[in-house]
Amino acid sequence: MSRPTGRVLTLLDLLQSGGVRTVAELADRLGVDGRTVRRYVGQLLDLDVPVETVRGRYGGYRIGPGYRLPPLMLSDEEALAVLLGLAAGRRAGLVTASDTASGTAAAKIRRVLPQRLARRLDTVLESLAFTTPPGEAAEPDAEVLLTVADAVRHRRPLVIRYTDRAGERSERVLHAYGIVAHAGRWYVTGRDPGTGEGAASAGGSGEGRSGAGGTGDGGAGGDRTFRLDRIAGARPLPGAFEVPAGLDPAQRVLTGFATAAYRHEVILRIHGTVAQIRARLPAAVATLDEAAPPAEEADPAAEEWRRVHLRVEELDRLPPVLASLDRPFVIERPDELRELVTALADRLRSCARQVPPPPSGRSRRPGASPQPGRTEPVQRAAEA
């Protein structure tokens, strides 16, 4: 391919990306002057490509509406980005129930790539390793995902057929606010107008430990979050609904996880910044009380006492997490957690004071005492 022909195809690729491109921008990207850009545009017009001229201060060129684009053209970087995205999506479990779709899509892209580029991309993919295990197989049906996404965009009610964690099937109406991908699973969060106040508690029929249930929002309906892979079918209904102002679907799902109705309710006060606390207690695990508005000259990242709420099924998993915070904390409740933290501190203190046996033929100097290890974080836990 001659260089002028390659530049004409590059010009077409730039115009296909959408929007108006100025002559100066195109000249810079192509490495030519403005006069040459206009000549290349003329060649596209000769090929019946509807390039439009936009006049004015911010004018330039753009592709006319309704133009059927020619076969896909990808640069080396774009092809690598697509194939890496497919590979990462499969690894994270963020694929649809048709688990062969990502594989066949990657194969089709490879087939149309130049041999040189295909070999280079295969080299990258073959040498790629992941440090995390493959995501769980919880893929939603592709048609369900597309139907729910359309309902979210156009704010149309849905009827969904759902199977909860206990295996019970139901059909319900859903006002879908958003789709959220979290920890290898797909969720849809919204409002179920068929549930009464308080009926949609976290961990209820909508979700179990692996998902957020939400809480009743008062009035005639309840806030709910559903796993998309448990939706067997979805169809739109006539009408429309309003989405609450300022709603963040991702934060809504995380809050549902943190407030799920597990057996133990834990309330702590931890001294530190939000970032320090979130490093060990993320939003899907715990909620932080909103702090009072800071003073005009206050440092938003300043360390201060913050109240933390979380619910856990097994309390004995929490003491190591609190010790790893390495921040002062106070346990408000339950008392059982205080006893577990104290027991962990005692065990760690005992381990830290142990001295390994001396090499053969040598013994420890009489009267020498073992050097205690650094147990300050756990001592703080015990004193709390």
N, C-alpha and C positions, 0 to 999 in steps of 0.2 A: 504494500500500500504506500503510495507516494505521500510525502509530508503534507502537501496542500489538501489531498483527499482526507488524510487523517485529521487535519485541523477542521475541515468542514464537518466531519462526523462528531468531533469534539464540540464544535459550536452547537450542533443539533442536540447533543447530550446536555449541554448547559441550559439551552432553552427549554428542554423537556423537564428540567427540575422545577419549573414553575416561576411565576413572577416576571417582572420586567427587568431585563438586563441592559445596562447602559453600554454605549459603544466603548467607553473608556474601560469598563470592567471586562468586557469581552476581549478587547485588545490586550489587556494585561494577562488574562488567563491563557490566551492563545499565543502570546509572544509576538504579536504583529502590530501594525499600526491601524488606525481607524479606517483608513481607506480600504485596507485589505479585508477588514471585518465586513464592510459593506459589500465587497465583491463576493465574499463567502455567503452572505445572506442572499445575494442574487442567485447564486448557484442552488441554494435550497429552494428558492421560489421556482427555479426552472424545473426542479424535481417535484413540483406541486406540494411542497411543504408550506402550509399557510403561516408564514412568518409575518406578524403585524408590526407596523411602526407606531410607536407611542410618542407623540410630540409633547413638548413642554420641558420645563426645567429638569424634571426627573424622568424624562422619556428615554426610549431605547427600543429594544425588540422583545417580542414575546410570541409564543405559539398561539395561534387562534383557537378559540373554544371549539370543542367537539372533534378535534383532530384525532384520528386513530393512530396511535404511536406505532412505529415499526418495532421489530423484535427487540427484546431487552438487551441493552448494552451496559456492561459493568466495567469499571476500571479495576485494576489489580486490587486496590485497597477496598473497593466496594464488594468485590467477590469474596475476599477474605472475611470481611465483616459479616456477610450473609452466612457463609458456611460456619464460621465460629459461633454465630448466634444460634444456628440450628443445633450445633453440637452442645453448646452450653444449655440450651433449652431442654434437650433430651436428658442431659445429666441432672438438671435440677428438677425434672419431673413436670416442667411447664409445657406439656404437649397435650393434644386432644386424645380422645379415646382411640382414634385411628392412628395407632402408634407407628404405622409405616409411613405416614404422610411426610414427616420431617426427613426420613431416609430417602424417599423417592424424590422429594424436592431437591435435596442435596445432589442426588445422582443426575437429575435433569440439568442442574446448573453446571455440573462438571462436564456433561456431554457437549454443551455449547461453548465451553471455554476453549481458547487456544491451547494446544497441547503443552506448550511451555508453561503457561500460567497454571493449568490443571496439575501438572507435575509439582510445581512449587507449593500449591495449596495442599495437595495430598501429603507432601513432606511435613508441612506444619501440623496437619491433623494427626498424622501417624506418630509424630513425636510429642504430641500434647498429652500431659498427664494431669489428673485432678487430685487434690488433697482431701476432698470431701467425698463421702460415699454417694452412690446414685440416689436420686430422689425416689420416694415411694411412688408406686404405681397407683395414682389416684386421678386419672385423666378424665376430664369432662367430655361429654359428647359434643362434637363440633357444631352440630345443628343447634343444640341447646345453648352453647356459648354464643353463637351468632344471634340467636333470637333474643337472649337476655341482653346482649350488648345493644341491639337495636331498640329494645324497650327502655334501656337506660338513657340512650341518646334522645329519644323522642318522648320520654316521660309517659309511656303507655303502660297501663296495668297488664299483668301477666297472670295466667293460670299455670301453676307448676304441679307436677306429680313428684312427690318427695318421699324418700325412704330414710327414716331417722336412724340413729345409732343402734336402737333396739330392734330394728327391722320392721317397724310399723310404717305402713304406707298411708299417705294422705294426699288430698288435692286441696290446694289453697290459692288464694289470690295474693299477689305480691306487687307492691310498688317498689321497683328496684332502683336504688339510688346510685349504685356503683359496683364494679367488679374489682376484686382485690386478689393479687397473687401473694401468698405468704407461705414460706417454709415448704415449697413444693406442692402446694394445693391452691385451687381456685375457689374463691368465695364470692357470693353476691350478698350485699347488705342492703336492707330496705325496710319497708313497713308492711306488716301483715294486717290488713284492716279487719280480718276475721277473728283476731285474738283480742281479748279484753285486757284491761289494765292489769299489769303484773303477770299475765299468763305467759308471756314470752320471756321468762327468766333465763339467765345464762345457764347453759347446760341442760335446757329443757329439750322438748322434742325436736327443736330445730338443729341443735348441735350437741355434741358431747365434749369430751376432753380436748379433742383435736380442733374444736371450732368455738366461735363465740355465739352465744345465744342472744345477747342483747337484753334490754329491760323494757318493761312496758312504758309507753310514752304518754299514758293517760288517754282520755277520750275513748274512741271506739276501736283503736288498733294498738298493735305492739311493734316495737322495733325488733327486727330479727336479722340473723345472718345465717345463710345456708351454704353448705358445700356444693359446688356445681357438679361434682362427680356423682352426687346422690340424687340429682334431678333427672328423672327418667324422661321427662317431656315438658315442653313449655310452648304456650301459644298466647299471642297477644289478644287483648280485649279492647273493645271500643272505649273511648274516653281518654282522660289525661289526669295527671296529679302534679302537685307542686313539691319540689324538693326543698327542705328547710334551708334557710339562708346560712351560708358559711359552713355547710356540712363537709367534712373530710372523710370519705369512705374508708381510707386506710386506717386513720386514727380510730374510727368507729369500730373496726374489726379488732384492732389491738386492745382497745378498752374493753371490748367484750371478752377477750381472752383473760385479761387481768382481773375482771370482776366476775368470772364464772363461779358458779355456786359449788366450790369445792368444800371439803369438810371443815377446814380450819381457817378462820379469819385472823389475819395477823396485822397489827398496827405497830409501826416503828417510828422512832425519831432518829434521823441520821444527819450528822454534821458534814456538809460538803456541798459541792456544786452539783447542779443537775447532771452535768456530764460525768462526774465521778460516780454518782449513784447509778446512772443509767448504764455504766460500763458493766455492772453485775446484775442490775435489776431493770431490764429493758421494759419498754412500754407494753409488751405482750405479757409481762409477768406482774408488774406493779403499777399503781397509779400514785402520783404525787399531788398533794394538796396545792391549789393555786396560791402562790405567794402574794402578799399584799403589794400594791404598786410601789416600786422602789422610789427612793428619794431622787431628786433631780440629778445629784452628783454621785449616786450609788453605783457600784460596780456590779453589773448584772451577773458576772461570773464569780462573785464573792462567795466564800464558803459560809454557810449558815445552816441552822437547824431546820430540817424539812420533815414533815410528816408523810410517811409512806404507808400505803395500804396494799395488801395482797392477800390472795387466798391460795391455799395449798392443800393437796390431798394427804401428803405425808410430811409432818413437821421435821422429821429427822434429816431431811435433805436440805433444810434451810441453814443450819449453823455453819457448814463449810462455806456457803455463799456469803454469809455475813462476815465471817473471818477474812475472806478474800477481799472484801471492800477496803480493809485497812483504813477505816474511818470510824470515829467515835459514834456509837449508837446506843439508844435506849429502847428496851422492849416494853411497850405499853401493855400488850397482850398478844398471846395467852401466857400464863405463868409456866406452862409446860415447856414452851420454847426457851424460857430463861434457864430452866434446868438442863435442857439439852445442850445449850451453848456452854454452860458451865462444865458439863461432862466432857465436851469436846476440848475445852481449854485445858482441863486436867490431863487428858490423854496426850495432847500435843506437848504439854510441859514435861510430862514423864518421858516421852520419846526424845525430846530435845536434850534432856539431861543424861541420857545413856551414852556411854563411851564405847566405841568398838573395841573388841579384844585386841591385846597387843600382839605383834608378830611373834612367831614361835621362838622360844628361848629368851624372851624379854617379858618383863612384867611392869605394871604401872608403878610409878614411884609411890611409896607409902605416904599416906596423908594427902596425896593430890586429890583434888575434887574435880569432878567433871565441869566443863565450861557450859553454862546454859546457853541454849540457842536463842535467837530473837523471837520472842513470843508476845511482843507488844500488842499486835492486832488481836490475838486471842485473849490476852489479859484484859484488854478493853471490853471484849465481849463478855468475859466472866464478870467484870465489875459492873457491867450494864445490868 
